[in-house]
C-alpha cells in the first residue's frame, strides 16, 4: 500500500489556505469586527430592556411616592358650642350631624386676618378639603368635653393645595425694592409708586413677550396669505393686531396690563401683598391679596418685588391661593404627615380623601376565592394527569387543551364569566365571588403545569420504594410523592396568584369597575380590586388622582415583588437535586 | 340557612369518620380469624365520603332549583297584568325580595305584600325540604358505611376508587372551561348573525368585510332604523398595526437578548439580566398601560411636535411600543429555551470549521432553532392580539381604517371592553357584537397557539 502514495501527482490545490496576505488579514479583521458588532447588538438589546424597566420604575415612583404624604393645616379651632351642639345635650348624633363649615372658616380667618372681599374669602376656604372636619368631628364625638374650648386640630388640605406644597405650584423669587414705595391704600385696588424705576425690568419682559406674540401672528398671517386669497379679511385683521402690538412694544415707556398668561408680578409691602394688574417702570396698579398693615411709605430694602414664575393660567392654584398658602406656610401652620388615610378609606370622588382600603379588601376576598378553588383543583388535576391517567387519546386532548388554555387572552375568560356565571347562573355582578371564579379558571392551567413539573421532578425511585414495601398506588403518591413535590407546587401557586393579582381585563367584564365607596365585607358584596382601581383612577382628570394612581401601582408592585420574592425564597430553601 | 346546612354536614362527616374508624378498630379486635383488610382510617374515610357526596349534591342541585321555584311562585302570586315584560318582572322581583327582607322603602302595595308572603313561605318550605332531604341521605350514607364494616370489606379499594373519580373530575375542569368558552362565545355569536328578532344585526359578509364600525347606533331598540355599522376591518387593521409595532420592537430586542444570554453571557451577567426580564414579565399590564398613556404617549407626541409631525395623543405608536416591551421577556425566554435545546455537537462542528461565534450563531444555531423561534413569535403575536389593558388605556376608541402608526386606532379588545363595561342588555346587537369579536379573538389566538405548540412539540422530539 505504501507505493500508492508515490503514484499520486500532487496537483496544484484549487484552494490554498491563505492567512498571511493583506486581503486575508483584512478578511479576518472584518470577521472579527462582525463578531464584535453582533455581540454589541445583544448587549444593546439587554440595555434597552433594562433601561425601559428603569424608566418605568423611576416614573412610577416619582409620581407615586409623594401621594404617600399629605399636608394638613394645624390651626387653633375655637369650637363654639352654639355651632357644634346648639341643643347642648352633647349627643354623639347631634355632634356628628353638625355643620362644621363655620368653624373652619373662623379658624382660617383667624390665621389670615383682614380678608374682606367675598371672592378672596371663598378662595381661602377652598384650600381646605371637604373632608377637613372629619378629624375634628371624631375628636369631639370621642370627647364632648372639648366643646367650647379652642383646640389645635389638623385640617386636611384640598388636593390642589396639597399638590402646591408638594411643589406642583410655581417657582417664587423676589428682590428688594430699590426706591421708596408708597402704597395708596391698605385694601382693595391700590397703586404702589416707587421713587426709582423698580419695575423697568418687568416692563421690558412684557414688551419682549408682546413682540414675540406679534411675530407669531405675523408669521401665521403670512402663511395664510400665501395659501390663498380667500381669507384676505382675516389676514387684514391679523395685520392690524400686529400693528397694534408693535405700537405697544416699540414705546418702552408706557404702561402695560398683565394677564394670567404671563408670570405674575407682586409687591410685598408693609406686611401685605399686592398683585400687579398694570405696571409701568416706576409703579404698579393692582389688587391687594393680603391686606397691608398700613399705607405708609416703605423705605428702600424694606419692601420686595415678588415673581410667581409659572403663569397663573398654567397652574391649578390662583395667585390669591398661592398668597394664602405661602402665608400659612410662613406661619408654620402646615403639617406634613404620612397619608394613613390612603390605606384606611375606600374610594372617593375627592382625591385627597380617596384610599385603597376597599380595593385591597376586594383583592383579598377575590384572591381567597381563587386560591381556595384553584389550588386543590389544580393539584388534583396534576396528580391525576401525571400519576393516574392512562396514556391515551383523551389524556392527549386534555394536555393540549391545558397548554392552549394557558395562552387564551384573559379578556375571553371575562366573556366566559359574563355569559356563564352572571347570565346563566345568575350570580351577582361586581362580586369578589365571581371575580375569584374567573381568575381561578384563568390561573388553573398555570398551576396545573407547575404542579405537573414538580411531580415529574420527584425521582421514580421514591414511588417505587413505597410500592415495593406494599403501599397502594395512591398511598405511594399521596404519602410520598406529593409531599416531596409540595415546595415546587407552592412556588407555582404563588406565581399563579401573582398573575391573578395583576389581572384586570376579565374583571372589567364582570362589572368590578363600579365606583364603590364602601369597603366590601362579604364575597357577594359589590367590590373592586387593586388593578381595576388603578385603571379607574388613571381615567380621572385631576392631577392628584394621577399621583394616587401611581401610589396604588407602587402598592400593587410591592405586593407582587413580595409574592415573587416568597416564591424565589421557597424555591431556594426547598430546592433539592436528586 | 346554608350555614346551618354546612355545619350539619361537617358534623355528620366528622361523626361518620370517627365512629366508623372506631368501629373498625373494634371489629379488628374481635376473636374471629384473620385481620382487617383495610386500615381503620379507610373505613372512616369511606363512610365520610358516603355522607359528604349525597349531602353536597342535594345542596348543589337544590339551592338553584329553589331559587327558580321561589321566583316563579312570587311572580305567579303577583297579578300578571302588572309585570308584563322582562324588565318589569326583574324590578318587581327585586321589590319582593327587599320586602321579604324588610328592606323595602316606602309603603308596599297589597299585591307586593302578597307576593312577598308567598316568596317567604316558598323559601322556608323549600329550605326545610332541602335540609331534610340532605340530612336523610347523609344519615342513609352513614348507615350504609357503618354497617358494611367487616374484616373482609375492602374499604380502601372503594375509597381509592372514589378519590380517583374526584381526581378525574378535577382534570376535566380544564376541558369544561374550554367547552364553556366555546359555547358561551359561539352561542352569542350565532345569535348575533342569525337571530331574526335582533334589530340591526349584520350579515357575516358585512361583518367580515365592512369598513365601518359604529355599534353605538344600535344602542336603543327604538333607534333600529339608524344606520348601524358592524364592519370588522378597521378593528382588524388597528389590532394588526399595534401588533406589528409591538413585534418590530420586541422581535429584535427579545431575540438578541436571548442570543446574548444563551451564547455570550457569563453566569454573572445572566444572574443579573435574567431577573430584569422576569420583573418585566411580572409587571401587570394595567401598570404598563398607565405608563403608556401618561408618559410614553406625551413623550412621543412631544418629539413629533419637535420635528413638525402631528401625532395623535392616543397614537398606535405609543401603545405598540409599550406592548412590545411587554412581550420582550416572552420572546426572549421562549427563544432562550429553543437556542439552548440546539445540541452542542452542532456548535462544536461549526467551531471546528473555523467559524467565529457569531457566524456559528447566524449560520448554524439560528437555522436549527428557527422553528422554535417562529413559534415563539407566533405565541408573542397571539399574546399581543389578546392584550387588553395597554390598548384600553393608551389606544383610541375611534375605528379609523388606517396604517399610519401616528394616528389613533382601535383594537378588538378595546371594543369588547368598551361595549361590555357598564350596563348591557343581552338582546341588543351591540352587546352580541362584543361576543362575536370575542369569538374572532379566541379563534385567531387558538389557531396561532395550536400551530406554535405543535411546532415546538415536533421540534423537541427531533432533538431529544
Contacts between the chains, C-beta under 8 A, distances in Angstrom:
chain1	res1	chain2	res2	distance
A	31	B	356	5.7
A	31	B	359	7.3
A	32	B	356	7.0
A	34	B	356	7.5
A	34	B	358	6.0
A	34	B	359	7.8
A	35	B	356	4.7
A	35	B	357	6.3
A	35	B	358	4.7
A	35	B	359	7.8
A	37	B	358	7.9
A	38	B	357	7.9
A	38	B	358	3.6
A	38	B	361	7.2
A	38	B	362	7.6
A	39	B	260	7.2
A	39	B	264	5.7
A	39	B	357	7.9
A	39	B	358	7.1
A	41	B	252	8.0
A	41	B	256	4.9
A	41	B	260	7.9
A	42	B	256	4.8
A	42	B	257	6.8
A	42	B	259	5.6
A	42	B	260	2.6
A	42	B	261	7.8
A	42	B	264	6.0
A	43	B	260	6.4
A	44	B	256	7.4
A	45	B	252	6.8
A	45	B	253	4.5
A	45	B	254	7.6
A	45	B	255	7.8
A	45	B	256	3.7
A	45	B	257	4.6
A	45	B	260	6.8
A	46	B	256	7.9
A	46	B	257	5.1
A	46	B	260	6.1
A	46	B	261	7.5
A	46	B	273	5.4
A	46	B	276	7.6
A	48	B	253	5.9
A	49	B	253	6.0
A	49	B	257	6.2
A	49	B	276	6.5
A	49	B	277	6.9
A	49	B	280	6.7
A	49	B	325	7.5
A	49	B	328	5.5
A	50	B	273	7.5
A	50	B	276	5.1
A	52	B	280	7.6
A	52	B	325	5.2
A	53	B	276	5.9
A	53	B	279	6.4
A	53	B	280	5.3
A	55	B	295	8.0
A	56	B	283	7.3
A	56	B	287	7.8
A	56	B	288	7.6
A	56	B	291	5.4
A	59	B	291	6.4
A	59	B	295	5.1
A	60	B	287	7.1
A	60	B	290	7.9
A	60	B	291	7.2
A	63	B	294	7.9
A	376	B	170	7.6
A	377	B	170	4.7
A	377	B	173	5.5
A	378	B	170	7.8
A	380	B	166	6.6
A	380	B	167	5.0
A	380	B	170	3.9
A	380	B	171	7.6
A	381	B	167	7.3
A	381	B	170	4.2
A	381	B	171	4.2
A	381	B	173	6.5
A	381	B	174	6.6
A	383	B	167	6.0
A	384	B	164	7.8
A	384	B	167	3.8
A	384	B	168	5.9
A	384	B	170	6.5
A	384	B	171	4.5
A	385	B	171	5.7
A	388	B	164	6.3
A	388	B	167	6.3
A	389	B	171	7.1
A	397	B	175	7.5
A	398	B	171	6.0
A	398	B	172	7.6
A	398	B	174	6.6
A	398	B	175	6.1
A	400	B	450	7.7
A	400	B	453	7.2
A	401	B	174	5.9
A	401	B	175	5.7
A	401	B	178	5.5
A	402	B	174	4.9
A	403	B	449	7.7
A	403	B	453	5.6
A	404	B	178	7.5
A	404	B	446	6.3
A	404	B	449	5.1
A	404	B	450	6.5
A	404	B	453	7.0
A	405	B	174	5.8
A	405	B	177	6.2
A	405	B	178	6.1
A	407	B	379	6.4
A	407	B	382	6.2
A	407	B	383	7.2
A	407	B	445	6.7
A	407	B	449	4.4
A	408	B	181	7.0
A	408	B	386	7.5
A	408	B	442	6.6
A	408	B	445	6.4
A	408	B	446	7.2
A	408	B	449	7.8
A	409	B	382	7.9
A	409	B	383	7.7
A	409	B	385	7.3
A	409	B	386	2.4
A	409	B	387	7.3
A	409	B	388	7.2
A	409	B	413	7.1
A	409	B	441	5.9
A	409	B	442	7.5
A	409	B	445	5.7
A	410	B	386	7.3
A	410	B	388	6.9
A	411	B	386	6.7
A	411	B	388	4.7
A	411	B	413	5.4
A	411	B	416	6.0
A	411	B	417	7.0
A	411	B	438	7.3
A	411	B	441	7.3
A	412	B	181	6.0
A	412	B	185	7.2
A	412	B	386	7.3
A	412	B	438	5.8
A	412	B	441	6.3
A	412	B	442	5.0
A	412	B	445	8.0
A	413	B	181	7.5
A	414	B	420	7.8
A	415	B	181	7.5
A	415	B	184	6.6
A	415	B	185	5.9
A	415	B	416	7.3
A	415	B	420	7.8
A	415	B	434	7.6
A	415	B	435	6.4
A	415	B	438	4.4
A	416	B	177	7.3
A	416	B	180	5.5
A	416	B	181	4.9
A	416	B	184	5.5
A	416	B	185	7.6
A	418	B	420	6.6
A	419	B	184	3.4
A	419	B	185	7.3
A	419	B	187	7.7
A	419	B	188	6.5
A	419	B	435	7.3
A	420	B	180	5.4
A	420	B	184	5.4
A	423	B	426	6.4
A	424	B	184	7.9
A	425	B	64	7.3
A	426	B	67	7.5
A	441	B	173	7.9
A	441	B	177	5.0
A	444	B	173	6.6
A	444	B	174	6.3
A	444	B	177	7.2
A	445	B	174	6.5
A	448	B	174	6.7
A	472	B	156	6.7
A	472	B	160	6.5
A	473	B	160	8.0
A	474	B	160	4.9
A	474	B	163	6.2
A	474	B	164	7.7
A	498	B	282	6.5
A	501	B	284	7.6
A	502	B	282	7.5
A	502	B	283	7.5
A	502	B	284	2.9
A	502	B	285	7.3
A	502	B	286	7.1
A	502	B	287	7.7
A	503	B	284	7.3
A	504	B	284	6.9
A	504	B	285	6.9
A	504	B	286	4.5
A	504	B	388	7.5
A	504	B	389	5.0
A	505	B	285	7.8
A	505	B	388	3.7
A	505	B	389	5.8
A	505	B	392	7.6
A	505	B	413	7.3
A	505	B	417	6.9
A	508	B	388	8.0
A	508	B	417	5.8
A	508	B	420	7.7
A	508	B	421	5.4
A	509	B	416	7.9
A	509	B	417	7.5
A	509	B	420	5.5
A	509	B	421	7.5
A	511	B	421	7.9
A	513	B	421	5.7
A	531	B	284	5.6
A	531	B	286	4.6
A	531	B	389	8.0
A	532	B	286	7.9
A	534	B	286	5.2
A	534	B	287	7.3
A	534	B	290	6.6
A	535	B	286	5.3
A	535	B	289	7.5
A	535	B	389	6.9
A	535	B	392	7.7
A	535	B	393	7.0
A	538	B	286	8.0
A	538	B	289	7.5
A	538	B	290	5.0
A	538	B	293	6.8
A	538	B	294	7.2
A	538	B	393	6.3
A	546	B	294	6.5
A	549	B	290	6.1
A	550	B	290	7.5
A	553	B	287	5.2
A	553	B	290	6.5
A	556	B	284	6.6
A	556	B	287	7.1
A	557	B	283	7.3
A	557	B	287	7.0
A	560	B	282	5.9
A	560	B	283	7.8
A	560	B	284	7.3
A	564	B	278	7.7
A	564	B	282	6.0
